[in-house]
Amino acid sequence: MSGVILKNLIKSYDGKKNVIDNINLEINDKEFVVLVGSSGCGKSTILRLIAGLEDITSGDITIGENLVNNVHPKDRDIAFVFQSYALYPHLSVYDNIAFGLKMRKYDAKTIKDKVYEVAKALNLEDLLNRKPKQLSGGQRQRVALGRAIVRNPKVFLMDEPLSNLDANLRVHMRSEIKRLHNKLKTTFIYVTHDQTEALTMGDRIVVLDKGKIQQFDTPDVIYNRPCNKFVAGFIGQMNFIDVNVENQCFEIEGHRFKTDKTVSGLVTIGIRAEKMITGDVKIQVAPEITEMTGGERIIYFSLNSNKCCAKVPMDYKIGETVELKISVDDMYFFNNESGEVI
């Protein structure tokens, strides 16, 4: 078993403000969990605490069945893949991959067999004699993965490993990492700020903000049933529109809607960008800005003085008035003060 449990985890650098604020998280054996959030939310710090690269202030970290609070990083049986790759520039690809095995005193034949096995899996066989400076970004990333994989650790920790790659290569490497996870059948904990990576790669996603877990669930639940306004706005493109509900009715740009929710007063309505043209109530808007994203356009406009966007088909012509079609069935209702879903 190689699950990871964080219990009442707190990290403070100055003894006053907690950058990790009482995190409780249980990651199952063989699960691929993604930590996602904006810069400074604490996701990379959590990874470093699990690895033992930073000391916890209080709480417990369990890997497998072992409490590792006071266990040295090299004895935690984890592998860490860094954003910067962290390859040794003076060593060949072969020696970079073999480095950890040599430090653990494996015999030469075992090292050679393991390195060649990993090189074959990552398509690095023809690059084993090259130095890192002779490699592309994608090749360097595969070497960093190979160095982690070769030790067959209990847990893989990955800190934004694809952020330095171009868009096409990121897509390719996402599938490569998922393929590796399916093959190795071990626990992966992956940090990213990219919502697409989170949704496409994770078995479950941890959404973080200001050192706290906002929601921990499957990609489907995170996207379709966000628990609060922060999660709804961070994952996907969500429009937020302030309305005043009276007798379960409210207006958007003069159009009247009725909800069956028990709600009154000022609330925030949420509607996803792709749901702005699929409903039954028609609203005319004049786009202020448009973006072409390939198979569709994203248009930007205002509703009830709130900035909004919608995904529309490519046959929309710039400068034309656009007819939105929205439905109360596609709306989320959020408490104006707490941000919690109603």
C-alpha positions as CSV (number, residue, x, y, z in Angstrom):
1,M,0.0,0.0,0.0
2,S,1.3,3.4,-0.9
3,G,-1.4,5.9,-0.1
4,V,-0.7,9.2,1.4
5,I,-2.5,10.7,4.4
6,L,-2.2,14.3,5.6
7,K,-3.7,15.0,9.0
8,N,-4.2,18.5,10.5
9,L,-1.2,19.6,8.4
10,I,0.0,23.1,9.2
11,K,3.0,25.0,7.8
12,S,4.0,28.5,9.0
13,Y,7.3,30.3,8.1
14,D,6.9,33.1,10.7
15,G,4.8,31.5,13.4
16,K,1.9,33.9,12.6
17,K,0.5,33.2,9.2
18,N,-0.2,29.6,8.1
19,V,0.6,29.0,4.4
20,I,-0.8,25.5,4.8
21,D,-3.8,25.8,7.1
22,N,-5.0,22.6,8.8
23,I,-5.0,20.4,5.7
24,N,-6.7,17.0,5.9
25,L,-6.3,14.8,2.8
26,E,-6.4,11.1,2.1
27,I,-4.9,9.9,-1.2
28,N,-5.6,6.3,-2.1
29,D,-3.0,3.7,-3.2
30,K,-2.4,3.9,-7.0
31,E,-4.5,7.1,-7.3
32,F,-3.5,10.0,-9.5
33,V,-4.4,13.2,-7.5
34,V,-3.8,16.7,-8.9
35,L,-3.3,19.7,-6.6
36,V,-4.5,22.8,-8.4
37,G,-4.7,26.4,-7.5
38,S,-3.4,29.9,-8.3
39,S,0.1,31.0,-7.5
40,G,0.8,31.1,-3.7
41,C,-2.1,28.8,-2.7
42,G,0.3,26.3,-1.1
43,K,0.2,23.4,-3.6
44,S,3.9,23.2,-4.1
45,T,4.5,23.6,-0.4
46,I,2.3,20.6,0.3
47,L,4.4,18.5,-2.2
48,R,7.7,19.6,-0.5
49,L,6.3,18.7,2.9
50,I,5.3,15.3,1.7
51,A,8.8,14.9,0.3
52,G,10.5,16.1,3.5
53,L,12.2,19.0,1.7
54,E,10.6,21.3,4.2
55,D,9.7,20.7,7.9
56,I,6.0,20.7,9.0
57,T,4.9,23.1,11.7
58,S,2.4,20.6,13.1
59,G,0.3,17.6,12.0
60,D,1.1,14.2,10.5
61,I,2.2,12.8,7.2
62,T,1.7,9.1,6.5
63,I,3.1,7.3,3.4
64,G,1.9,3.7,3.2
65,E,1.6,2.7,6.8
66,N,4.5,4.7,8.0
67,L,4.4,8.0,9.8
68,V,7.2,10.0,8.1
69,N,7.3,13.3,10.0
70,N,10.8,12.7,11.1
71,V,12.0,10.5,8.3
72,H,14.8,11.8,6.0
73,P,13.7,12.5,2.4
74,K,15.9,9.8,1.0
75,D,14.2,7.2,3.3
76,R,10.6,8.1,2.4
77,D,10.6,6.0,-0.8
78,I,9.3,8.9,-3.0
79,A,10.5,10.3,-6.3
80,F,10.3,14.1,-7.0
81,V,10.0,15.5,-10.5
82,F,10.8,19.2,-10.5
83,Q,9.6,22.0,-12.7
84,S,13.1,22.8,-13.7
85,Y,14.0,19.1,-14.5
86,A,17.0,19.4,-12.1
87,L,19.3,17.3,-14.3
88,Y,23.0,17.1,-13.7
89,P,24.5,19.1,-16.7
90,H,27.8,17.3,-16.6
91,L,26.3,13.8,-16.7
92,S,25.0,11.9,-19.7
93,V,21.3,10.8,-19.9
94,Y,22.4,7.3,-18.9
95,D,24.2,8.6,-15.8
96,N,21.4,11.0,-14.9
97,I,18.9,8.2,-14.9
98,A,21.3,5.8,-13.1
99,F,22.3,8.4,-10.4
100,G,19.8,7.4,-7.7
101,L,20.5,3.7,-8.2
102,K,24.3,4.3,-7.8
103,M,23.7,6.2,-4.6
104,R,21.8,3.2,-3.3
105,K,24.7,0.9,-4.2
106,Y,22.9,-1.2,-6.8
107,D,25.3,-3.5,-8.8
108,A,26.3,-2.4,-12.3
109,K,24.3,-5.1,-14.1
110,T,21.1,-4.2,-12.2
111,I,21.6,-0.5,-12.9
112,K,22.2,-1.1,-16.6
113,D,19.1,-3.3,-16.9
114,K,16.9,-0.8,-15.1
115,V,18.2,2.2,-17.1
116,Y,17.7,0.5,-20.4
117,E,14.2,-0.7,-19.4
118,V,13.2,2.9,-18.5
119,A,14.9,4.3,-21.6
120,K,12.9,2.0,-23.8
121,A,9.7,2.9,-22.1
122,L,10.3,6.6,-22.6
123,N,11.9,6.4,-26.0
124,L,15.3,7.6,-24.8
125,E,17.4,4.7,-26.1
126,D,19.1,6.8,-28.8
127,L,19.9,9.6,-26.4
128,L,21.6,7.8,-23.5
129,N,25.1,9.2,-24.4
130,R,23.9,12.9,-24.7
131,K,24.3,15.6,-22.1
132,P,21.2,17.6,-21.0
133,K,22.3,20.7,-23.0
134,Q,22.0,18.6,-26.2
135,L,18.3,17.8,-25.5
136,S,15.1,19.5,-26.2
137,G,12.7,20.5,-23.4
138,G,10.5,17.5,-24.0
139,Q,13.5,15.1,-24.0
140,R,14.8,16.7,-20.7
141,Q,11.4,16.2,-19.2
142,R,11.4,12.5,-20.2
143,V,14.9,12.1,-18.6
144,A,13.6,13.6,-15.4
145,L,10.7,11.2,-15.4
146,G,13.1,8.3,-16.2
147,R,15.3,9.2,-13.2
148,A,12.2,9.1,-11.0
149,I,10.7,5.9,-12.4
150,V,13.9,3.9,-12.4
151,R,13.8,3.5,-8.6
152,N,10.2,2.2,-8.5
153,P,9.2,4.4,-5.5
154,K,6.0,4.2,-3.5
155,V,4.9,7.7,-4.5
156,F,5.7,10.0,-7.4
157,L,5.6,13.8,-6.6
158,M,5.5,16.1,-9.7
159,D,5.7,19.9,-9.3
160,E,4.4,21.5,-12.5
161,P,6.6,19.3,-14.7
162,L,5.1,20.5,-18.0
163,S,5.0,24.3,-17.4
164,N,8.2,24.9,-19.4
165,L,7.1,23.1,-22.5
166,D,5.3,24.5,-25.5
167,A,1.5,23.9,-25.9
168,N,1.7,20.9,-28.3
169,L,4.4,19.1,-26.3
170,R,2.4,19.6,-23.1
171,V,-0.6,17.8,-24.6
172,H,1.7,14.9,-25.7
173,M,3.5,14.7,-22.3
174,R,0.1,14.7,-20.4
175,S,-0.8,11.5,-22.2
176,E,2.7,10.1,-21.6
177,I,2.5,10.7,-17.9
178,K,-1.0,9.1,-17.7
179,R,0.2,6.2,-19.7
180,L,3.1,5.8,-17.2
181,H,0.7,5.9,-14.3
182,N,-1.5,3.2,-15.8
183,K,1.6,1.1,-16.4
184,L,3.4,1.6,-13.1
185,K,0.2,1.4,-11.0
186,T,1.6,3.5,-8.1
187,T,0.5,6.7,-6.4
188,F,1.0,10.0,-8.3
189,I,0.6,13.5,-6.7
190,Y,0.8,16.2,-9.4
191,V,0.9,19.9,-8.9
192,T,-0.3,22.4,-11.6
193,H,-1.9,25.8,-12.0
194,D,-3.4,24.6,-15.3
195,Q,-7.1,23.6,-15.1
196,T,-6.9,21.6,-18.3
197,E,-4.1,19.4,-16.9
198,A,-6.1,19.0,-13.7
199,L,-9.3,17.9,-15.5
200,T,-7.7,15.6,-18.0
201,M,-5.1,13.9,-15.7
202,G,-6.5,13.5,-12.2
203,D,-8.6,10.7,-10.8
204,R,-9.4,13.3,-8.2
205,I,-8.6,17.0,-7.9
206,V,-7.7,19.1,-4.9
207,V,-8.7,22.7,-5.4
208,L,-6.7,24.9,-3.1
209,D,-6.9,28.6,-2.1
210,K,-4.8,30.4,0.5
211,G,-3.6,27.2,2.1
212,K,-7.0,25.6,2.5
213,I,-8.8,22.8,0.5
214,Q,-11.8,24.3,-1.2
215,Q,-13.0,21.0,-2.8
216,F,-11.6,17.5,-3.2
217,D,-13.4,15.3,-5.7
218,T,-13.5,13.8,-9.2
219,P,-13.1,16.1,-12.2
220,D,-16.8,15.6,-13.1
221,V,-18.0,16.7,-9.7
222,I,-15.5,19.6,-9.5
223,Y,-16.7,20.9,-12.9
224,N,-20.4,20.2,-12.7
225,R,-21.1,20.5,-8.9
226,P,-18.6,23.1,-7.5
227,C,-19.1,23.7,-3.8
228,N,-18.4,27.4,-3.9
229,K,-17.8,30.4,-6.1
230,F,-14.1,30.1,-6.0
231,V,-14.1,26.5,-7.3
232,A,-16.7,27.4,-10.0
233,G,-14.6,30.4,-11.2
234,F,-11.2,28.6,-11.1
235,I,-12.2,25.5,-13.0
236,G,-13.7,26.3,-16.4
237,Q,-15.1,29.6,-17.6
238,M,-17.9,30.6,-15.3
239,N,-19.9,33.9,-15.6
240,F,-21.0,35.5,-12.4
241,I,-24.0,37.8,-12.5
242,D,-25.4,39.7,-9.5
243,V,-29.2,39.6,-9.2
244,N,-31.9,40.4,-6.6
245,V,-34.3,37.5,-6.0
246,E,-37.8,38.4,-4.9
247,N,-40.5,35.7,-4.6
248,Q,-38.1,33.3,-6.2
249,C,-37.9,35.6,-9.3
250,F,-35.1,37.7,-10.7
251,E,-34.1,39.6,-13.8
252,I,-31.2,39.5,-16.2
253,E,-31.1,42.4,-18.7
254,G,-34.9,42.9,-18.2
255,H,-35.7,39.2,-18.8
256,R,-37.5,37.5,-16.0
257,F,-36.5,34.1,-14.5
258,K,-38.0,32.0,-11.8
259,T,-36.1,29.5,-9.6
260,D,-37.4,26.7,-7.4
261,K,-34.6,27.3,-4.9
262,T,-35.5,28.8,-1.5
263,V,-33.5,32.0,-1.9
264,S,-34.1,35.7,-1.6
265,G,-32.2,39.0,-1.7
266,L,-28.9,39.6,-3.4
267,V,-27.3,36.5,-4.7
268,T,-24.7,35.7,-7.4
269,I,-25.8,33.6,-10.4
270,G,-23.2,31.4,-12.2
271,I,-23.5,30.3,-15.8
272,R,-20.7,28.5,-17.7
273,A,-19.6,30.1,-21.0
274,E,-20.6,27.1,-23.1
275,K,-24.2,27.2,-21.6
276,M,-24.8,30.8,-22.8
277,I,-26.3,29.7,-26.1
278,T,-28.2,26.5,-25.2
279,G,-31.2,27.7,-23.2
280,D,-34.7,28.9,-23.9
281,V,-34.6,32.6,-22.9
282,K,-33.2,34.9,-25.7
283,I,-31.0,37.9,-24.9
284,Q,-29.4,40.2,-27.4
285,V,-25.8,41.4,-26.6
286,A,-23.2,43.4,-28.5
287,P,-19.8,41.9,-28.0
288,E,-17.0,44.2,-26.8
289,I,-14.2,41.8,-27.6
290,T,-13.9,38.5,-29.5
291,E,-11.3,35.8,-29.5
292,M,-10.9,33.0,-32.1
293,T,-9.9,29.7,-30.4
294,G,-10.1,27.3,-33.4
295,G,-13.4,25.7,-33.6
296,E,-15.3,28.5,-31.8
297,R,-15.2,32.1,-30.8
298,I,-15.3,33.5,-27.3
299,I,-17.2,36.8,-27.1
300,Y,-17.1,39.2,-24.1
301,F,-20.0,41.5,-23.1
302,S,-21.9,42.7,-20.0
303,L,-25.0,41.4,-18.3
304,N,-26.5,43.4,-15.3
305,S,-23.2,45.4,-15.4
306,N,-21.2,42.2,-14.9
307,K,-18.4,41.2,-17.3
308,C,-19.4,37.9,-19.0
309,C,-18.3,35.7,-21.9
310,A,-19.8,33.0,-24.1
311,K,-18.5,30.4,-26.5
312,V,-20.2,30.7,-29.9
313,P,-19.9,29.0,-33.2
314,M,-17.4,30.2,-35.7
315,D,-20.1,31.4,-38.1
316,Y,-20.5,34.5,-35.9
317,K,-19.2,37.6,-37.7
318,I,-17.3,40.3,-35.8
319,G,-19.4,43.4,-35.2
320,E,-22.8,41.5,-35.3
321,T,-25.2,41.4,-32.4
322,V,-25.3,38.0,-30.8
323,E,-28.4,36.2,-29.5
324,L,-27.7,34.4,-26.3
325,K,-30.0,31.6,-25.1
326,I,-29.9,31.0,-21.3
327,S,-31.9,28.8,-19.0
328,V,-32.4,28.8,-15.2
329,D,-31.6,25.1,-15.3
330,D,-28.0,25.9,-16.2
331,M,-27.5,28.4,-13.4
332,Y,-25.7,28.0,-10.1
333,F,-26.7,30.1,-7.1
334,F,-24.0,31.4,-4.7
335,N,-24.4,33.1,-1.4
336,N,-23.2,36.7,-1.9
337,E,-21.3,36.8,1.4
338,S,-19.8,33.4,1.9
339,G,-19.6,32.3,-1.8
340,E,-21.0,28.9,-0.9
341,V,-23.3,27.2,-3.4
342,I,-27.0,27.5,-2.5
